[in-house]
């Protein structure tokens, strides 16, 4: 999956069971390309845990967790432009 994304620039769908390293693919692609990756996570706690893991284990990373309540958690001094 990493080879297809980084070197071949192909669209890729990766489906694997829990614990097979799907998230590691995203971390690796971001680290090798310095591009933004987006991961859709259906479970809030899992997403928050992954954000925390990235923060601890990937130097200079800036993971962001966005969910339905993000607008309630983030202070924005100026309104966002449409």
PyMOL commands that place a pseudoatom at each C-alpha (Angstrom):
pseudoatom trace, name=CA, resn=UNK, resi=1, chain=A, elem=C, hetatm=0, pos=[0.000, 0.000, 0.000]
pseudoatom trace, name=CA, resn=UNK, resi=2, chain=A, elem=C, hetatm=0, pos=[2.827, 2.411, 0.852]
pseudoatom trace, name=CA, resn=UNK, resi=3, chain=A, elem=C, hetatm=0, pos=[4.572, 1.683, -2.436]
pseudoatom trace, name=CA, resn=UNK, resi=4, chain=A, elem=C, hetatm=0, pos=[1.395, 2.348, -4.437]
pseudoatom trace, name=CA, resn=UNK, resi=5, chain=A, elem=C, hetatm=0, pos=[0.676, 5.604, -2.617]
pseudoatom trace, name=CA, resn=UNK, resi=6, chain=A, elem=C, hetatm=0, pos=[4.189, 7.052, -2.420]
pseudoatom trace, name=CA, resn=UNK, resi=7, chain=A, elem=C, hetatm=0, pos=[5.880, 5.828, -5.581]
pseudoatom trace, name=CA, resn=UNK, resi=8, chain=A, elem=C, hetatm=0, pos=[3.101, 4.962, -8.016]
pseudoatom trace, name=CA, resn=UNK, resi=9, chain=A, elem=C, hetatm=0, pos=[0.657, 7.675, -6.868]
pseudoatom trace, name=CA, resn=UNK, resi=10, chain=A, elem=C, hetatm=0, pos=[-2.225, 5.219, -7.312]
pseudoatom trace, name=CA, resn=UNK, resi=11, chain=A, elem=C, hetatm=0, pos=[-5.565, 5.333, -5.537]
pseudoatom trace, name=CA, resn=UNK, resi=12, chain=A, elem=C, hetatm=0, pos=[-5.530, 2.613, -2.935]
pseudoatom trace, name=CA, resn=UNK, resi=13, chain=A, elem=C, hetatm=0, pos=[-8.105, 0.917, -0.746]
pseudoatom trace, name=CA, resn=UNK, resi=14, chain=A, elem=C, hetatm=0, pos=[-6.655, -1.098, 2.116]
pseudoatom trace, name=CA, resn=UNK, resi=15, chain=A, elem=C, hetatm=0, pos=[-8.958, -3.426, 4.019]
pseudoatom trace, name=CA, resn=UNK, resi=16, chain=A, elem=C, hetatm=0, pos=[-7.453, -5.508, 6.800]
pseudoatom trace, name=CA, resn=UNK, resi=17, chain=A, elem=C, hetatm=0, pos=[-8.371, -6.764, 10.250]
pseudoatom trace, name=CA, resn=UNK, resi=18, chain=A, elem=C, hetatm=0, pos=[-7.560, -4.950, 13.475]
pseudoatom trace, name=CA, resn=UNK, resi=19, chain=A, elem=C, hetatm=0, pos=[-3.864, -5.001, 14.279]
pseudoatom trace, name=CA, resn=UNK, resi=20, chain=A, elem=C, hetatm=0, pos=[-2.568, -5.424, 10.723]
pseudoatom trace, name=CA, resn=UNK, resi=21, chain=A, elem=C, hetatm=0, pos=[-1.001, -1.950, 10.496]
pseudoatom trace, name=CA, resn=UNK, resi=22, chain=A, elem=C, hetatm=0, pos=[-3.452, 0.047, 8.411]
pseudoatom trace, name=CA, resn=UNK, resi=23, chain=A, elem=C, hetatm=0, pos=[-2.736, 3.180, 10.435]
pseudoatom trace, name=CA, resn=UNK, resi=24, chain=A, elem=C, hetatm=0, pos=[1.008, 2.679, 10.048]
pseudoatom trace, name=CA, resn=UNK, resi=25, chain=A, elem=C, hetatm=0, pos=[0.518, 3.031, 6.303]
pseudoatom trace, name=CA, resn=UNK, resi=26, chain=A, elem=C, hetatm=0, pos=[-0.946, 6.505, 6.797]
pseudoatom trace, name=CA, resn=UNK, resi=27, chain=A, elem=C, hetatm=0, pos=[1.842, 7.549, 9.178]
pseudoatom trace, name=CA, resn=UNK, resi=28, chain=A, elem=C, hetatm=0, pos=[4.476, 6.308, 6.736]
pseudoatom trace, name=CA, resn=UNK, resi=29, chain=A, elem=C, hetatm=0, pos=[2.929, 8.042, 3.745]
pseudoatom trace, name=CA, resn=UNK, resi=30, chain=A, elem=C, hetatm=0, pos=[2.750, 11.327, 5.652]
pseudoatom trace, name=CA, resn=UNK, resi=31, chain=A, elem=C, hetatm=0, pos=[6.349, 10.984, 6.825]
pseudoatom trace, name=CA, resn=UNK, resi=32, chain=A, elem=C, hetatm=0, pos=[7.720, 10.115, 3.374]
pseudoatom trace, name=CA, resn=UNK, resi=33, chain=A, elem=C, hetatm=0, pos=[5.755, 12.666, 1.378]
pseudoatom trace, name=CA, resn=UNK, resi=34, chain=A, elem=C, hetatm=0, pos=[5.152, 15.436, 3.932]
pseudoatom trace, name=CA, resn=UNK, resi=35, chain=A, elem=C, hetatm=0, pos=[1.564, 15.511, 2.638]
pseudoatom trace, name=CA, resn=UNK, resi=36, chain=A, elem=C, hetatm=0, pos=[-1.626, 15.531, 4.638]
pseudoatom trace, name=CA, resn=UNK, resi=37, chain=A, elem=C, hetatm=0, pos=[-3.381, 12.207, 5.053]
pseudoatom trace, name=CA, resn=UNK, resi=38, chain=A, elem=C, hetatm=0, pos=[-6.971, 11.795, 6.142]
pseudoatom trace, name=CA, resn=UNK, resi=39, chain=A, elem=C, hetatm=0, pos=[-8.205, 8.755, 7.994]
pseudoatom trace, name=CA, resn=UNK, resi=40, chain=A, elem=C, hetatm=0, pos=[-11.904, 8.146, 8.565]
pseudoatom trace, name=CA, resn=UNK, resi=41, chain=A, elem=C, hetatm=0, pos=[-12.454, 6.430, 11.904]
pseudoatom trace, name=CA, resn=UNK, resi=42, chain=A, elem=C, hetatm=0, pos=[-15.986, 5.335, 12.872]
pseudoatom trace, name=CA, resn=UNK, resi=43, chain=A, elem=C, hetatm=0, pos=[-15.242, 5.102, 16.598]
pseudoatom trace, name=CA, resn=UNK, resi=44, chain=A, elem=C, hetatm=0, pos=[-14.468, 8.248, 18.606]
pseudoatom trace, name=CA, resn=UNK, resi=45, chain=A, elem=C, hetatm=0, pos=[-12.295, 6.605, 21.257]
pseudoatom trace, name=CA, resn=UNK, resi=46, chain=A, elem=C, hetatm=0, pos=[-10.237, 4.739, 18.635]
pseudoatom trace, name=CA, resn=UNK, resi=47, chain=A, elem=C, hetatm=0, pos=[-9.629, 7.961, 16.708]
pseudoatom trace, name=CA, resn=UNK, resi=48, chain=A, elem=C, hetatm=0, pos=[-8.590, 9.843, 19.819]
pseudoatom trace, name=CA, resn=UNK, resi=49, chain=A, elem=C, hetatm=0, pos=[-6.218, 7.014, 20.790]
pseudoatom trace, name=CA, resn=UNK, resi=50, chain=A, elem=C, hetatm=0, pos=[-4.637, 7.037, 17.331]
pseudoatom trace, name=CA, resn=UNK, resi=51, chain=A, elem=C, hetatm=0, pos=[-4.185, 10.812, 17.468]
pseudoatom trace, name=CA, resn=UNK, resi=52, chain=A, elem=C, hetatm=0, pos=[-2.445, 10.455, 20.833]
pseudoatom trace, name=CA, resn=UNK, resi=53, chain=A, elem=C, hetatm=0, pos=[-0.243, 7.609, 19.521]
pseudoatom trace, name=CA, resn=UNK, resi=54, chain=A, elem=C, hetatm=0, pos=[0.841, 9.703, 16.544]
pseudoatom trace, name=CA, resn=UNK, resi=55, chain=A, elem=C, hetatm=0, pos=[1.646, 12.647, 18.806]
pseudoatom trace, name=CA, resn=UNK, resi=56, chain=A, elem=C, hetatm=0, pos=[3.834, 10.439, 21.024]
pseudoatom trace, name=CA, resn=UNK, resi=57, chain=A, elem=C, hetatm=0, pos=[5.533, 8.375, 18.325]
pseudoatom trace, name=CA, resn=UNK, resi=58, chain=A, elem=C, hetatm=0, pos=[5.900, 10.516, 15.200]
pseudoatom trace, name=CA, resn=UNK, resi=59, chain=A, elem=C, hetatm=0, pos=[8.279, 13.460, 15.659]
pseudoatom trace, name=CA, resn=UNK, resi=60, chain=A, elem=C, hetatm=0, pos=[7.113, 16.818, 14.283]
pseudoatom trace, name=CA, resn=UNK, resi=61, chain=A, elem=C, hetatm=0, pos=[3.634, 15.463, 13.561]
pseudoatom trace, name=CA, resn=UNK, resi=62, chain=A, elem=C, hetatm=0, pos=[0.539, 17.596, 13.997]
pseudoatom trace, name=CA, resn=UNK, resi=63, chain=A, elem=C, hetatm=0, pos=[-2.410, 15.197, 14.158]
pseudoatom trace, name=CA, resn=UNK, resi=64, chain=A, elem=C, hetatm=0, pos=[-5.881, 16.676, 14.444]
pseudoatom trace, name=CA, resn=UNK, resi=65, chain=A, elem=C, hetatm=0, pos=[-9.019, 14.864, 15.586]
pseudoatom trace, name=CA, resn=UNK, resi=66, chain=A, elem=C, hetatm=0, pos=[-12.250, 16.270, 14.183]
pseudoatom trace, name=CA, resn=UNK, resi=67, chain=A, elem=C, hetatm=0, pos=[-15.642, 14.960, 15.244]
pseudoatom trace, name=CA, resn=UNK, resi=68, chain=A, elem=C, hetatm=0, pos=[-19.231, 16.146, 15.529]
pseudoatom trace, name=CA, resn=UNK, resi=69, chain=A, elem=C, hetatm=0, pos=[-18.416, 18.084, 18.707]
pseudoatom trace, name=CA, resn=UNK, resi=70, chain=A, elem=C, hetatm=0, pos=[-15.232, 19.784, 17.482]
pseudoatom trace, name=CA, resn=UNK, resi=71, chain=A, elem=C, hetatm=0, pos=[-16.956, 23.135, 17.144]
pseudoatom trace, name=CA, resn=UNK, resi=72, chain=A, elem=C, hetatm=0, pos=[-17.752, 22.945, 20.863]
pseudoatom trace, name=CA, resn=UNK, resi=73, chain=A, elem=C, hetatm=0, pos=[-14.139, 22.183, 21.839]
pseudoatom trace, name=CA, resn=UNK, resi=74, chain=A, elem=C, hetatm=0, pos=[-12.169, 24.644, 19.715]
pseudoatom trace, name=CA, resn=UNK, resi=75, chain=A, elem=C, hetatm=0, pos=[-11.957, 28.360, 20.434]
pseudoatom trace, name=CA, resn=UNK, resi=76, chain=A, elem=C, hetatm=0, pos=[-11.715, 30.411, 17.274]
pseudoatom trace, name=CA, resn=UNK, resi=77, chain=A, elem=C, hetatm=0, pos=[-11.196, 34.136, 17.976]
pseudoatom trace, name=CA, resn=UNK, resi=78, chain=A, elem=C, hetatm=0, pos=[-12.295, 35.145, 14.479]
pseudoatom trace, name=CA, resn=UNK, resi=79, chain=A, elem=C, hetatm=0, pos=[-15.111, 33.581, 12.460]
pseudoatom trace, name=CA, resn=UNK, resi=80, chain=A, elem=C, hetatm=0, pos=[-13.982, 31.224, 9.731]
pseudoatom trace, name=CA, resn=UNK, resi=81, chain=A, elem=C, hetatm=0, pos=[-14.523, 32.430, 6.177]
pseudoatom trace, name=CA, resn=UNK, resi=82, chain=A, elem=C, hetatm=0, pos=[-17.147, 30.534, 4.172]
for i in range(1, 82): cmd.bond("trace and resi %d" % i, "trace and resi %d" % (i + 1))
show_as sticks, trace
zoom trace
